[in-house]
Amino acid sequence: MPITTRMWKLLLAVGLTFLAGIIGYEVIEGWSFLDATYMTVITLATIGYGETHPLTDQGRVFTIFLILGGMTTVSYGALSLTALVADGELMQLLKRRRMDKAIAQLQDHFIICGFGKTGEHVVAELLKTDRQVVVVDKDPENLRCFHARQTTIDRLGAGIGDTKVHYLVGDAASDHVLMGAGIQRAAGIFCALATDKDNLFVVLTARGLNERIRIISKCEEDETEQKLMRAGADSIVSPKRIGGLRMASEMIRPAVVSFLDLMVRDPRGYRFEEVNVAPASPFLGRPFRDTPVCQEKSVRLVALVAQDGRHDYNPSDDTLLSAGQRLVFLGRSEQVSELRAVINGSGA
């Protein structure tokens, strides 16, 4: 039984006992509300101050039953509350409430559905690039071990104890759970559950709740890929295909693979990052040389992706910027974030 349900039942039982005592003294003895309340409190608390007014025989019989029933209820409630505190359930409830409030304040964060081996690596990379994360998993044991697995995340390069990580216990295919994870305000969602069927349901649910969110889904079987795309996924990642390409690349182009690995594991935080040119950017229609990027030597522009998907590698400084373009940079994540703010006007 959920802890909140247990607590409400305990409070209801104690409240009804006090109410029964108050009404009983008012009806049987004809006392005022204050006198009846005072007598009920000292009776159930076993303080022994004595009778508020002399009791009739009926009142004494009622008091006997009130003491027997009330002491049992109050004692059980006190013991149950003590057990909740001793077992840590009350602290978990308070922590959950704080977590829910924190999630409600997130904006442009990322939701990871499934905290398995794939989810661990996704969380680690998002943390290393300074993103806010909400992890959703329906297995309480996975999330119970959430902080215990900090060593694994640390080995991958980020601390899971960071305040940027939040979590929810629940089925990611549920509207209620994804709403609790803030899907309407999220920038993207990763479907990293164990089976393609589960990921398909999450994709359908997520797309129905937020038409603009970017959805990345894991896919184990080739025949499921088109179904996931039709359901609303923006991109599909096949571990089998990626693994095969990686093995071939390790054989025929090891230097390239080593360089790309460095971009993922570099402790200095160098990454290939992208900046979307917003419609309100002050640099629209102006050549790239007019942007502060040209003066930033530690960040290099390596490609420009047009709205129609065309890639312009190593673009010239005369390239004009337009809304919807995506600029691909090589640099540290925090430096690219600063450039993103300046190019789009928020950091000017």
ZAKOL-79462 format. One line per 5 residues: number of its first residue (from 1); their letters; for each residue y, z, x of C-alpha. Coordinates in Angstrom, 2 decimals, m for minus. Each point is the difference from the previous one (the first is absolute). Layout:
# residues N
NUM = a = Y,Z,X  ...
***
This chain:
# residues 348
1 = mpitt = 0.00,0.00,0.00  3.47,m0.89,1.40  1.96,2.95,1.31  2.92,m0.70,m2.33  m2.31,0.12,m3.03
6 = rmwkl = m1.51,3.28,1.18  3.41,1.56,0.54  1.28,m1.09,m3.41  m3.12,1.44,m1.67  0.49,3.31,1.80
11 = llavg = 3.66,0.16,m0.95  m0.85,m0.88,m3.60  m2.67,2.72,m0.22  2.33,2.68,1.43  2.88,m1.17,m2.19
16 = ltfla = m2.11,0.08,m3.16  m1.19,3.52,0.87  3.58,1.26,0.34  1.00,m1.79,m3.20  m2.93,1.55,m1.87
21 = giigy = 1.04,3.47,1.18  3.62,m0.47,m1.04  m0.88,m1.36,m3.44  m2.66,2.69,m0.51  2.42,2.89,0.61
26 = evieg = 2.66,m1.63,m2.16  m2.39,m0.50,m2.92  m2.12,3.16,0.24  2.66,2.51,1.08  3.10,m1.76,m1.29
31 = wsfld = 1.73,0.29,3.40  2.90,m2.13,1.20  m0.61,m2.95,2.33  1.28,1.94,3.04  m2.18,3.06,m0.71
36 = atymt = m3.05,m2.19,m0.63  0.60,m1.96,3.20  0.49,3.16,2.08  m3.18,1.57,m1.38  m2.00,m3.18,0.67
41 = vitla = 1.21,m0.21,3.59  m0.75,3.62,0.94  m3.37,m0.21,m1.75  m1.17,m3.16,1.75  1.46,1.13,3.32
46 = tigyg = m1.82,3.38,m0.35  3.14,1.85,1.09  m0.64,2.91,m2.34  3.58,0.91,m0.98  m1.22,1.18,m3.38
51 = ethpl = 0.50,m1.30,m3.51  3.38,m1.46,m0.88  m0.34,1.56,m3.48  m2.86,2.05,m1.46  m2.84,m2.36,m0.92
56 = tdqgr = m1.90,m0.08,m3.26  m3.79,m0.13,0.05  0.14,m3.75,m0.59  2.44,m0.32,2.90  m2.27,1.96,2.34
61 = vftif = m3.01,m2.18,m0.90  2.11,m3.09,0.62  1.12,1.44,3.36  m3.60,0.58,1.05  m0.91,m3.63,m0.62
66 = lilgg = 3.25,m1.16,1.62  m0.81,1.99,3.15  m3.58,m1.28,0.19  0.85,m3.61,m0.71  3.35,m0.06,1.77
71 = mttvs = m1.16,1.63,3.21  m2.89,m2.44,0.22  2.29,m3.00,m0.49  2.73,1.22,2.35  m2.48,1.07,2.68
76 = ygals = m1.81,m3.33,m0.18  3.31,m1.83,0.27  1.07,2.05,3.02  m3.36,m0.52,1.73  0.06,m3.73,m0.71
81 = ltalv = 3.53,m0.33,1.37  m1.01,1.93,3.12  m3.00,m2.30,0.45  2.23,m3.07,m0.30  2.28,1.34,2.71
86 = adgel = m2.88,1.08,2.25  m1.78,m3.37,m0.33  3.19,m1.88,0.78  m0.03,m1.91,m3.29  3.43,1.29,m1.00
91 = mqllk = 1.46,m1.09,3.33  m1.60,m3.41,m0.44  1.61,m0.29,m3.44  3.44,0.89,1.38  m0.50,m2.44,2.89
96 = rrrmd = m1.02,m2.70,m2.48  3.18,0.59,m2.02  2.14,m0.31,3.13  m1.86,m3.18,0.94  0.59,m1.52,m3.45
101 = kaiaq = 3.72,0.75,0.24  0.14,m1.59,3.46  m1.80,m3.13,m1.24  2.42,m0.26,m2.93  2.86,m0.35,2.50
106 = lqdhf = m1.60,m2.78,2.08  1.43,m3.51,0.02  m1.45,m3.17,1.61  m3.07,1.91,1.18  m3.57,m1.25,0.40
111 = iicgf = m3.08,1.05,m2.00  m3.43,m0.01,1.65  m2.92,0.04,m2.44  m3.06,1.38,1.75  0.11,2.25,3.05
116 = gktge = m3.06,m1.31,1.78  m0.19,m1.49,3.47  2.16,m2.96,m1.03  2.53,2.27,m1.68  0.29,2.16,3.11
121 = hvvae = 1.09,m2.95,2.13  2.46,m1.18,m2.66  1.57,3.47,m0.20  0.22,0.26,3.78  1.83,m3.32,0.37
126 = llktd = 2.41,0.73,m2.85  0.88,3.36,1.53  0.54,m1.51,3.43  2.49,m2.44,m1.55  1.82,2.79,m1.84
131 = rqvvv = m1.12,m0.77,m3.57  m0.48,2.45,m2.87  m3.61,0.22,m1.19  m1.86,1.17,m3.13  m3.81,0.15,0.28
136 = vdkdp = m2.09,m0.16,m3.20  m3.71,0.83,m0.02  m2.21,1.16,m2.85  m2.34,1.93,2.29  1.51,3.50,0.42
141 = enlrc = m2.09,0.50,3.14  1.79,m2.85,1.78  3.39,1.49,m0.73  m1.25,3.52,0.72  m0.76,m1.25,3.49
146 = fharq = 3.35,m1.80,0.12  1.59,2.34,2.55  m3.30,0.71,1.73  m0.11,m3.69,0.98  3.36,0.28,1.72
151 = ttidr = m1.72,m0.37,3.37  m1.18,m3.48,m0.93  3.46,m1.08,m1.09  1.55,1.53,3.10  m2.41,m2.03,2.12
156 = lgagi = 1.22,m3.10,m1.81  3.56,0.95,0.81  1.51,1.96,m2.91  m0.21,3.51,m1.39  m1.35,0.32,m3.50
161 = gdtkv = 1.78,3.30,m0.33  3.26,m1.97,m0.21  2.04,0.62,m3.13  m0.04,m3.77,m0.62  m3.61,0.31,m1.21
166 = hylvg = m0.65,1.04,m3.60  m3.24,m0.10,m1.95  m1.46,0.02,m3.51  m3.51,0.69,m1.29  m0.98,m2.49,m2.67
171 = daasd = m1.34,m3.44,m0.90  2.39,m2.61,1.41  m0.91,m2.36,m2.87  1.58,2.45,m2.46  3.51,m0.72,m1.25
176 = hvlmg = 0.78,3.73,0.01  m1.02,0.46,3.64  1.94,m3.01,1.29  3.05,1.06,m2.00  m0.31,3.41,1.64
181 = agiqr = m0.07,m1.74,3.39  3.32,m1.66,m0.86  m1.26,m3.57,m0.26  3.11,m1.14,m1.87  2.14,0.95,3.01
186 = aagif = m2.49,m0.96,2.73  0.41,m2.93,2.39  m3.71,m0.72,0.30  m3.53,1.16,m0.77  m3.17,m0.28,2.10
191 = calat = m3.33,m0.27,m1.83  m2.48,1.35,2.56  m2.78,1.32,m2.23  m3.68,m0.36,0.84  m0.93,m2.79,m2.45
196 = dkdnl = 1.66,m3.24,m1.09  m0.43,1.03,m3.64  2.05,3.15,0.51  2.67,m1.91,1.89  0.15,m2.61,m2.75
201 = fvvlt = 0.71,2.65,m2.65  2.73,1.53,2.17  1.63,m3.41,0.54  0.04,m0.67,m3.76  1.46,3.43,m0.74
206 = argln = 2.62,m0.17,2.74  1.20,m3.48,m0.96  0.28,1.06,m3.63  2.15,3.00,0.91  2.25,m1.75,2.53
211 = eriri = 0.38,m3.78,0.03  2.06,0.01,3.22  m2.15,2.24,2.19  m1.86,m1.55,2.94  m3.77,0.52,m0.26
216 = iskce = m2.38,m0.25,2.96  m3.70,0.34,m0.77  m3.13,0.32,2.08  m2.79,m2.43,m0.93  m3.62,0.27,1.09
221 = edete = m1.50,m3.05,m1.73  1.41,m3.54,0.21  m0.60,m0.73,m3.70  2.24,2.91,m1.00  3.03,m1.27,1.91
226 = qklmr = 1.19,m2.43,m2.69  m0.48,2.62,m2.71  2.21,2.43,1.89  2.67,m2.67,0.42  m0.11,m0.87,m3.70
231 = agads = 0.23,3.70,m0.84  3.32,0.21,1.86  m0.68,0.73,3.67  2.54,m1.53,2.39  m2.32,m0.02,2.99
236 = ivspk = m3.70,0.56,0.64  m1.50,1.48,3.17  m3.69,m0.56,0.71  m1.33,2.43,2.64  m2.94,m2.31,0.69
241 = riggl = 2.21,m3.05,0.57  2.52,1.95,2.08  m2.83,1.49,2.06  m1.50,m3.44,0.68  3.35,m1.51,1.01
246 = rmase = 0.67,2.97,2.25  m3.35,m0.41,1.78  0.63,m3.71,0.57  3.55,0.67,1.23  m1.21,2.68,2.40
251 = mirpa = m2.26,m2.63,1.52  2.32,m3.01,0.27  3.52,1.51,0.16  m0.30,3.59,1.31  3.58,0.13,1.36
256 = vvsfl = 1.47,m0.81,m3.42  m2.17,2.61,m1.69  1.00,2.56,2.61  3.70,m0.74,m0.63  m0.34,0.30,m3.78
261 = dlmvr = m1.93,3.25,0.40  2.84,1.34,2.10  2.37,m0.69,m2.89  m2.13,2.26,m2.21  m0.75,2.76,2.48
266 = dprgy = 3.12,0.03,2.15  1.17,3.65,0.11  3.60,m1.22,0.36  m0.19,m1.42,m3.53  0.44,m3.74,0.67
271 = rfeev = m1.04,m2.12,m2.98  0.43,m3.37,m1.61  2.29,0.92,m2.91  1.73,m2.05,m2.67  3.39,0.22,m1.68
276 = nvapa = 0.59,m1.54,m3.42  3.51,m1.47,m0.36  1.43,1.48,m3.19  2.20,m1.97,m2.46  2.84,2.44,0.77
281 = spflg = m0.16,m0.46,3.77  3.46,m0.48,1.60  m1.54,m2.59,2.37  m1.11,m2.53,m2.67  0.95,m3.53,0.99
286 = rpfrd = 0.92,1.07,3.51  m1.86,m1.03,3.18  m2.44,2.42,1.52  2.23,0.44,3.06  2.52,1.89,m2.18
291 = tpvcq = m2.49,2.79,m0.74  m0.25,3.11,2.16  m3.57,m0.99,0.82  1.21,m2.36,2.73  1.65,2.91,1.80
296 = eksvr = m3.09,2.21,m0.32  m2.01,m0.89,3.11  m2.87,2.40,m0.73  m0.88,m1.87,m3.22  m1.07,m3.66,0.06
301 = lvalv = m0.07,m2.42,m2.94  m3.28,m1.93,0.19  m0.14,m1.82,m3.35  1.83,m0.72,m3.24  m1.94,m0.42,m3.23
306 = aqdgr = 1.78,m2.02,m2.72  m0.38,0.65,m3.72  m2.40,m2.93,m0.33  m2.26,1.53,2.65  0.95,m2.27,2.91
311 = hdynp = 0.00,1.70,3.39  2.63,m0.73,2.62  m1.20,1.40,3.32  2.60,1.06,2.57  2.92,m1.09,m2.24
316 = sddtl = 3.29,m1.04,1.61  3.17,2.05,m0.21  1.51,m2.72,m2.24  m2.45,0.73,m2.82  1.84,0.91,m3.20
321 = lsagq = m1.17,3.08,m1.89  m0.76,m0.19,m3.72  m1.24,2.46,m2.59  m3.77,0.42,m0.10  m0.62,m0.92,3.64
326 = rlvfl = m2.20,2.30,2.04  0.85,0.62,3.64  m2.93,0.96,2.25  0.96,2.20,2.96  m1.78,1.52,2.96
331 = grseq = 1.37,3.44,0.75  m0.21,3.70,m0.75  m0.29,0.92,m3.66  3.10,2.19,m0.08  2.11,m2.71,1.68
336 = vselr = m1.13,m2.61,m2.51  0.76,2.44,m2.83  3.56,0.34,1.29  0.37,m3.79,0.18  m1.37,m0.30,m3.52
341 = aving = 2.70,2.33,m1.26  2.78,m1.88,1.84  m1.15,m3.50,m0.99  m0.21,0.98,m3.65  3.31,1.83,0.01
346 = sga = m1.16,3.59,m0.53  0.60,0.90,3.64  3.13,m2.00,0.65
***
